[in-house]
Amino acid sequence: MSETPSHDHPTTAPSVRLALPSEAAAVAAVQRRAWQRDPVLSAVAGEVDLDAATTAWERAILAPPMAHFRVLVAVQPTPENPRRQIVCGFSAFGPSDDPDADDDDILVAEFAVDPPAEGFGHDGRLLNAIADTARADGYHRLTWWLTSTDDHLRAWLEETGWAPDGAHRELSTHDDGVRLKQVRLHTGL
């Protein structure tokens, strides 16, 4: 298991780029830590097997499930060695598979910033990189399913131009498990 990185004093400019297969474990760890902070997802975060999650992320990075599927990472150099970068956040996105999606819709499937790295602008850099990448690939609309209780993320997205499109759904982890209510937001590119 990887340690929680320290993000107290960035020494050089953080950035966003495509994830490397060697960063799959860091992506899985960031995802788990972010889920542990979410009141709804924390119930399933402990069930996540980090080895299995690492394998799944490595597969998604090496052999994406579809064309134009991307895994981006927000990285920051370490204070001890500016040439060594640590993963501070990530996003996975690709063509939307929603039944009502148009051919030019991209779905943000995963988005997380490591809790200790919050407040350093990684979320904004990731969001801009998603939009830039989707636009370069010829897409015109981004969509994102949010937990209906995630008022913080929803407010931030709405401040950046996103709005609800009226779609909602409910997911379950098991037959008798956690039920996850979601609303969909969208924005034009």
VOBA-1610 file (N, C-alpha, C; in pm, whole numbers, padded with zeros to 5 digits, always signed):
BEGIN
Met+00084-00117+00000Met+00000+00000+00000Met+00089+00124+00000Ser+00051+00220-00082Ser+00134+00340-00088Ser+00098+00436+00025Glu+00192+00516+00061Glu+00171+00613+00168Glu+00099+00735+00113Thr+00034+00807+00201Thr-00029+00933+00162Thr+00080+01035+00140Pro+00087+01093+00018Pro+00193+01190-00009Pro+00169+01320+00064Ser+00276+01392+00087Ser+00267+01524+00148Ser+00259+01627+00036His+00164+01718+00048His+00144+01819-00055His+00154+01960+00003Asp+00227+01975+00113Asp+00228+02101+00186Asp+00290+02216+00109His+00402+02194+00045His+00472+02304-00020His+00521+02263-00159Pro+00438+02284-00261Pro+00483+02250-00395Pro+00608+02331-00431Thr+00706+02264-00493Thr+00831+02332-00526Thr+00835+02379-00671Thr+00769+02307-00760Thr+00760+02349-00900Thr+00616+02332-00945Ala+00591+02369-01067Ala+00454+02371-01116Ala+00393+02232-01128Pro+00277+02211-01068Pro+00204+02087-01088Pro+00149+02084-01231Ser+00112+01967-01279Ser+00061+01956-01415Ser-00035+01838-01426Val-00095+01824-01544Val-00184+01713-01575Val-00132+01648-01703Arg-00134+01516-01704Arg-00089+01442-01823Arg-00157+01306-01825Leu-00136+01232-01934Leu-00187+01095-01941Leu-00120+01011-01833Ala-00197+00922-01774Ala-00144+00833-01670Ala-00051+00729-01731Leu+00048+00691-01654Leu+00140+00584-01693Leu+00096+00455-01624Pro+00119+00340-01686Pro+00082+00214-01621Pro+00143+00198-01482Ser+00264+00250-01463Ser+00330+00239-01333Ser+00261+00322-01225Glu+00166+00407-01264Glu+00094+00491-01168Glu-00042+00434-01129Ala-00074+00315-01178Ala-00204+00254-01149Ala-00227+00236-00999Ala-00126+00196-00925Ala-00142+00179-00780Ala-00170+00313-00712Ala-00105+00418-00756Ala-00128+00550-00699Ala-00269+00598-00731Val-00317+00572-00852Val-00454+00609-00889Val-00554+00535-00800Ala-00533+00404-00782Ala-00624+00325-00697Ala-00623+00376-00554Ala-00507+00413-00503Ala-00497+00464-00365Ala-00567+00600-00351Val-00549+00689-00448Val-00616+00819-00445Val-00767+00798-00450Gln-00812+00709-00537Gln-00956+00682-00548Gln-01012+00633-00414Arg-00944+00541-00352Arg-00992+00487-00224Arg-00996+00595-00116Arg-00890+00677-00107Arg-00889+00784-00005Arg-01000+00886-00030Ala-01023+00918-00157Ala-01131+01013-00190Ala-01267+00953-00156Trp-01287+00826-00186Trp-01413+00760-00153Trp-01435+00754-00002Gln-01327+00735+00074Gln-01340+00727+00220Gln-01391+00858+00280Arg-01370+00969+00212Arg-01417+01099+00261Arg-01561+01129+00223Asp-01616+01052+00128Asp-01752+01074+00081Asp-01849+00999+00172Pro-01952+01067+00226Pro-02044+01002+00320Pro-02114+00879+00261Val-02142+00879+00132Val-02210+00765+00069Val-02109+00658+00027Leu-02003+00700-00042Leu-01906+00604-00095Leu-01818+00542+00012Ser-01808+00605+00129Ser-01723+00550+00234Ser-01769+00411+00276Ala-01896+00381+00259Ala-01948+00248+00294Ala-01889+00139+00206Val-01853+00172+00081Val-01796+00072-00009Val-01645+00085-00023Ala-01589+00196+00020Ala-01445+00218+00004Ala-01363+00109+00072Gly-01406+00067+00189Gly-01333-00037+00261Gly-01337-00172+00193Glu-01436-00194+00107Glu-01448-00320+00035Glu-01359-00325-00088Val-01303-00211-00126Val-01221-00205-00247Val-01087-00274-00220Asp-01058-00376-00296Asp-00930-00446-00290Asp-00830-00365-00372Leu-00729-00308-00307Leu-00634-00222-00378Leu-00558-00295-00488Asp-00528-00422-00468Asp-00459-00498-00574Asp-00548-00513-00697Ala-00675-00545-00674Ala-00769-00559-00785Ala-00792-00424-00853Ala-00804-00318-00773Ala-00823-00185-00830Ala-00701-00143-00911Thr-00582-00173-00861Thr-00459-00141-00934Thr-00457-00213-01068Thr-00493-00341-01067Thr-00496-00418-01192Thr-00597-00358-01289Ala-00714-00319-01239Ala-00816-00260-01325Ala-00768-00127-01384Trp-00705-00043-01303Trp-00655+00085-01355Trp-00540+00064-01453Glu-00454-00032-01425Glu-00345-00061-01518Glu-00401-00103-01654Arg-00504-00188-01651Arg-00569-00232-01774Arg-00633-00113-01847Ala-00700-00025-01773Ala-00765+00092-01835Ala-00663+00185-01899Ile-00545+00194-01839Ile-00440+00282-01892Ile-00373+00218-02014Leu-00342+00088-02004Leu-00271+00019-02112Leu-00361-00015-02231Ala-00482-00061-02203Ala-00574-00104-02308Ala-00712-00046-02279Pro-00730+00081-02309Pro-00858+00146-02279Pro-00976+00067-02335Pro-01089+00069-02264Pro-01205-00009-02307Pro-01270+00041-02436Met-01238+00163-02478Met-01294+00217-02602Met-01202+00327-02654Ala-01220+00357-02782Ala-01143+00468-02840Ala-01180+00597-02767His-01086+00684-02752His-01102+00814-02686His-01128+00802-02536Phe-01104+00686-02477Phe-01109+00674-02331Phe-00973+00714-02279Arg-00972+00801-02178Arg-00845+00853-02124Arg-00843+00844-01972Val-00725+00822-01919Val-00701+00837-01776Val-00593+00943-01764Leu-00630+01055-01701Leu-00536+01163-01678Leu-00498+01166-01531Val-00377+01210-01502Val-00334+01228-01363Val-00288+01370-01342Ala-00322+01424-01226Ala-00265+01550-01180Ala-00142+01511-01100Val-00029+01567-01136Val+00096+01532-01070Val+00164+01657-01015Gln+00246+01632-00917Gln+00322+01740-00853Gln+00459+01686-00817Pro+00565+01761-00845Pro+00698+01717-00805Pro+00709+01710-00653Thr+00789+01617-00605Thr+00810+01608-00461Thr+00911+01714-00418Pro+00899+01764-00295Pro+00995+01864-00248Pro+01138+01809-00243Glu+01152+01680-00211Glu+01285+01620-00199Glu+01354+01602-00332Asn+01275+01571-00437Asn+01332+01545-00568Asn+01234+01597-00674Pro+01254+01718-00723Pro+01161+01778-00819Pro+01142+01697-00948Arg+01232+01604-00977Arg+01215+01521-01097Arg+01120+01405-01072Arg+01094+01373-00946Arg+01000+01266-00911Arg+00862+01328-00891Gln+00765+01272-00961Gln+00629+01326-00951Gln+00540+01230-00875Ile+00449+01287-00795Ile+00351+01206-00726Ile+00213+01238-00781Val+00128+01139-00782Val-00009+01154-00831Val-00091+01220-00722Cys-00152+01333-00756Cys-00234+01409-00662Cys-00383+01398-00692Gly-00416+01348-00810Gly-00554+01333-00850Gly-00558+01265-00985Phe-00679+01229-01028Phe-00692+01163-01157Phe-00834+01179-01209Ser-00849+01151-01336Ser-00981+01147-01398Ser-00980+01043-01508Ala-01092+00974-01523Ala-01113+00881-01632Ala-01238+00926-01706Phe-01230+00935-01837Phe-01344+00982-01915Phe-01337+00923-02055Gly-01453+00918-02117Gly-01460+00864-02253Gly-01599+00885-02310Pro-01622+00836-02430Pro-01752+00853-02493Pro-01863+00801-02401Ser-01970+00877-02391Ser-02079+00841-02301Ser-02152+00718-02353Asp-02184+00627-02260Asp-02264+00510-02294Asp-02407+00523-02243Asp-02445+00643-02201Asp-02582+00665-02158Asp-02677+00643-02276Pro-02793+00582-02251Pro-02887+00554-02361Pro-02929+00678-02440Asp-02932+00793-02376Asp-02975+00915-02445Asp-02858+01000-02495Ala-02738+00945-02492Ala-02618+01022-02531Ala-02611+01041-02682Asp-02559+01156-02720Asp-02528+01181-02860Asp-02386+01131-02888Asp-02354+01119-03015Asp-02220+01072-03053Asp-02109+01165-03009Asp-02144+01291-02980Asp-02040+01387-02942Asp-02042+01418-02792Asp-02093+01323-02710Asp-02095+01338-02564Asp-01981+01259-02500Ile-01910+01323-02409Ile-01805+01258-02330Ile-01854+01249-02187Leu-01834+01134-02124Leu-01875+01112-01985Leu-01754+01112-01893Val-01756+01195-01791Val-01653+01191-01687Val-01694+01077-01594Ala-01621+00966-01602Ala-01657+00846-01527Ala-01600+00846-01386Glu-01480+00897-01370Glu-01415+00906-01238Glu-01338+01036-01231Phe-01337+01094-01111Phe-01266+01219-01089Phe-01237+01226-00940Ala-01111+01236-00904Ala-01077+01243-00761Ala-00947+01319-00743Val-00945+01399-00638Val-00822+01465-00594Val-00791+01407-00457Asp-00666+01372-00437Asp-00624+01316-00309Asp-00657+01417-00198Pro-00727+01375-00094Pro-00766+01471+00011Pro-00652+01560+00062Pro-00530+01507+00085Pro-00424+01599+00130Pro-00380+01700+00024Ala-00418+01676-00102Ala-00377+01765-00210Ala-00485+01866-00248Glu-00597+01864-00179Glu-00704+01959-00210Glu-00657+02101-00179Gly-00706+02194-00258Gly-00672+02335-00236Gly-00549+02382-00312Phe-00489+02296-00394Phe-00372+02335-00471Phe-00403+02351-00620Gly-00532+02348-00658Gly-00572+02370-00796Gly-00571+02248-00886His-00547+02129-00829His-00544+02008-00912His-00679+01982-00977Asp-00789+02010-00906Asp-00922+01986-00962Asp-00946+02072-01086Gly-00910+02198-01080Gly-00928+02286-01195Gly-00841+02246-01313Arg-00716+02208-01285Arg-00628+02164-01393Arg-00682+02038-01458Leu-00731+01944-01377Leu-00789+01822-01433Leu-00911+01854-01519Leu-01000+01937-01467Leu-01121+01971-01542Leu-01087+02039-01674Asn-00992+02131-01673Asn-00950+02197-01798Asn-00888+02098-01896Ala-00809+02004-01845Ala-00746+01904-01932Ala-00850+01811-01994Ile-00953+01776-01917Ile-01062+01694-01972Ile-01128+01768-02087Ala-01164+01894-02063Ala-01231+01973-02167Ala-01142+01989-02290Asp-01016+02020-02270Asp-00924+02038-02383Asp-00909+01909-02464Thr-00894+01797-02394Thr-00877+01668-02461Thr-01003+01629-02538Ala-01119+01644-02473Ala-01246+01609-02539Ala-01269+01697-02662Arg-01241+01825-02649Arg-01257+01918-02761Arg-01164+01878-02876Ala-01040+01845-02845Ala-00944+01805-02948Ala-00986+01676-03017Asp-01059+01589-02944Asp-01108+01464-03002Asp-01239+01483-03079Gly-01291+01606-03082Gly-01410+01635-03161Gly-01542+01624-03086Tyr-01538+01620-02955Tyr-01662+01611-02876Tyr-01712+01752-02844His-01844+01761-02817His-01905+01892-02794His-01972+01908-02659Arg-01989+01798-02586Arg-02059+01808-02457Arg-01998+01711-02358Leu-01979+01759-02235Leu-01933+01674-02125Leu-02052+01644-02035Thr-02058+01520-01985Thr-02160+01483-01887Thr-02090+01419-01768Trp-02158+01422-01653Trp-02097+01373-01529Trp-02208+01332-01434Trp-02207+01206-01390Trp-02301+01158-01289Trp-02242+01187-01152Leu-02316+01263-01069Leu-02272+01299-00935Leu-02361+01234-00832Thr-02303+01198-00719Thr-02383+01155-00606Thr-02475+01270-00569Ser-02602+01241-00552Ser-02700+01347-00531Ser-02673+01429-00405Thr-02597+01374-00311Thr-02568+01445-00186Thr-02436+01522-00190Asp-02364+01517-00302Asp-02233+01583-00310Asp-02252+01731-00348Asp-02301+01807-00251Asp-02329+01949-00275Asp-02203+02029-00306His-02090+01992-00245His-01964+02064-00267His-01920+02051-00412Leu-01915+01929-00464Leu-01873+01909-00604Leu-01973+01972-00699Arg-02100+01956-00670Arg-02203+02013-00758Arg-02190+02166-00764Ala-02172+02230-00649Ala-02158+02376-00647Ala-02036+02420-00728Trp-01924+02349-00711Trp-01803+02383-00785Trp-01826+02369-00935Leu-01888+02258-00977Leu-01914+02238-01120Leu-02009+02345-01175Glu-02112+02377-01099Glu-02206+02479-01145Glu-02137+02616-01157Glu-02041+02645-01068Glu-01964+02769-01079Glu-01880+02772-01206Thr-01842+02655-01256Thr-01759+02649-01377Thr-01842+02630-01504Gly-01975+02641-01492Gly-02059+02638-01612Gly-02139+02512-01635Trp-02133+02416-01545Trp-02211+02294-01558Trp-02353+02319-01505Ala-02449+02237-01553Ala-02587+02247-01506Ala-02652+02109-01512Pro-02751+02085-01426Pro-02823+01957-01433Pro-02900+01949-01565Asp-02910+01828-01621Asp-02986+01813-01746Asp-03116+01738-01723Gly-03153+01713-01596Gly-03279+01647-01563Gly-03269+01496-01547Ala-03158+01436-01587Ala-03144+01290-01575Ala-03103+01254-01432His-03152+01141-01385His-03113+01089-01254His-03120+00937-01259Arg-03050+00872-01166Arg-03050+00726-01159Arg-03015+00683-01018Glu-03037+00555-00993Glu-03003+00497-00864Glu-02927+00367-00890Leu-02811+00354-00827Leu-02727+00236-00841Leu-02718+00165-00707Ser-02685+00037-00711Ser-02667-00040-00589Ser-02541-00123-00601Thr-02467-00134-00490Thr-02345-00213-00492Thr-02374-00362-00478His-02479-00398-00407His-02522-00535-00385His-02675-00535-00379Asp-02734-00655-00376Asp-02880-00662-00365Asp-02930-00592-00240Asp-02856-00605-00130Asp-02898-00541-00005Asp-02797-00435+00040Gly-02718-00388-00054Gly-02609-00297-00020Gly-02646-00151-00030Val-02544-00072-00045Val-02556+00073-00052Val-02627+00112-00180Arg-02723+00200-00169Arg-02793+00254-00285Arg-02738+00394-00309Leu-02700+00419-00430Leu-02635+00544-00467Leu-02724+00620-00563Lys-02776+00733-00517Lys-02859+00817-00602Lys-02770+00920-00670Gln-02791+00935-00800Gln-02708+01026-00877Gln-02792+01118-00965Val-02737+01235-00992Val-02793+01330-01089Val-02687+01357-01193Arg-02730+01387-01315Arg-02634+01412-01422Arg-02625+01560-01451Leu-02501+01608-01458Leu-02474+01745-01499Leu-02409+01742-01637His-02414+01854-01706His-02354+01862-01838His-02302+02004-01862Thr-02214+02014-01960Thr-02166+02144-02005Thr-02123+02130-02150Gly-02134+02238-02222Gly-02091+02239-02362Gly-01943+02271-02370Leu-01884+02225-02477Leu-01744+02255-02503Leu-01736+02363-02608
//
